[in-house]
């Protein structure tokens, strides 16, 4: 599914089930599960299902870098296994980068992507942490 953020940046979010290995509309990917095993330009975040990234600052940097690539016109894709928890969390972080207030980013994703996105309280709290992280990086 293509997600367009308030600043106009667009990213494709996908579950493993619906991925397209030979997707001509993808320049790069960011994935939160090794099952993706991409053979295209991609990065992986060490992020267990229903959990949080193993290294939150590295993951935040990867999310920021991928969003910047998409903002500059490259076609990016993000995904995990089901496309809801980890993918939704990354989308909420990207929403913050697009100008959505951190305390509204989870709701923005649930409204504009999927009502079941961001599956745990810890993931929602991590979105708030990301908002603080980004604020202090500026």
N, C-alpha and C positions, 0 to 999 in steps of 0.2 A: 504494500500500500504506500502510495506517495503521501508524505506529510509536508505541508507547506506551513512554515512558521510565520509569525507576524511580520518579520522583516523581509519576507519573500524567499528566504532560503528554503530549498526543498531537499528532502532525503527520503529514500525508500526504506521502509521498515518491513521485515519479513520474518516468518517462522521458518524453521528448517524444512518443514513439510512442503512449503510452496516455493522454495528457492528455485532459481533457474541458474544452473551452472554456466550456461553459455549466454548470459544476459548481455546483449549489446548495449543496453542502456545503463551500464555500470562502469565507472572508471576505477572505483576502489571500494573496499568494504571494511567494516569494523564489526567484529563478531565476539560474542560473549560466551561461546561454547566451542570447544575443539572439534565437535562433531561436524561443524561446517567444513573443515579441511579445505579451505579455499586454495585454488590453483591460480587465482588472479591476485592483483595488487590488493593486499589486505593486511590488517593487524588484528591480533587477538588480545582480549582482556581476560586475564585469569580471574574468573568470576563464577563461583558455584551457583547452581540453580537454587533459587529462593534465598540466596545469600547476598553478600556484598563483595566488591572487588578485593582481591588479596592485597593489593597495594593501591590504596585509594588515590594517592597523589599521582601515581603513574597513570592510572585509569582516567583521572580527571584531565591530565595532559593529553591523552589520546583522544578523548571526547572533544576537547577544545580544538585540537589539530584537524580532526575529521570535519567538524562543523565549519572551520575556516576554509577548508578545501571546498566544501559544498557551497559556502557563501560566495566563493570566487568562481562558481560556475561548474565545478566538477560534479559528476553524478555519483553520489555515494549511496551505499546500502549499509544498514545495520541489522543485526539479527541475533537471536538466541535459539533455543529449541522451540518454545511455544509462541514466541513473539510478543509476550505480555509483560512478564516481570522485569527481566534485565533490559529488554528492548524498550519497554515503557519507561524505565528509569533513565536510560540514556536519552530518550526523547524529551523527558522532563528537564534534564540537564541542558539539552540543546535549546529548549524553549527559553530557559533562563538566558542563554547566550543571545537569543533573538529578542530579548527585552521583556519577557514575561517575569513578573516578580517571583522570587523563589517560593514564597508562600502560596502562590497560585499555580505553580508549574504542574503539579500532580493533577489538579482539576483540569487544567488546560489540555493535558494529554488524554485524560479520560473523556473529555468532550470532543476533541478533534481527532482522536485515534481509536481508542477502544475503552469502553467503560470498565473493563476488567484489568486495565494496565496498572502496573506497579502493584505487585501482589502482596507485599509485606510492609508492616509498619517500619521495619528497618530500612527498606528501600526508600520509603517516603522520607524518612529522616535523613538518609544519605543525600537526597535531592537538596534538602535544606543545607546540609554540610557543603555540597557543591556550590550552592549560591554564595556562601561565606567565602569559600576558597577562591572563587572567581573575583569576588569583591576585593579581596586582599591581594590578588595578583595584579590588579589594575594600578 
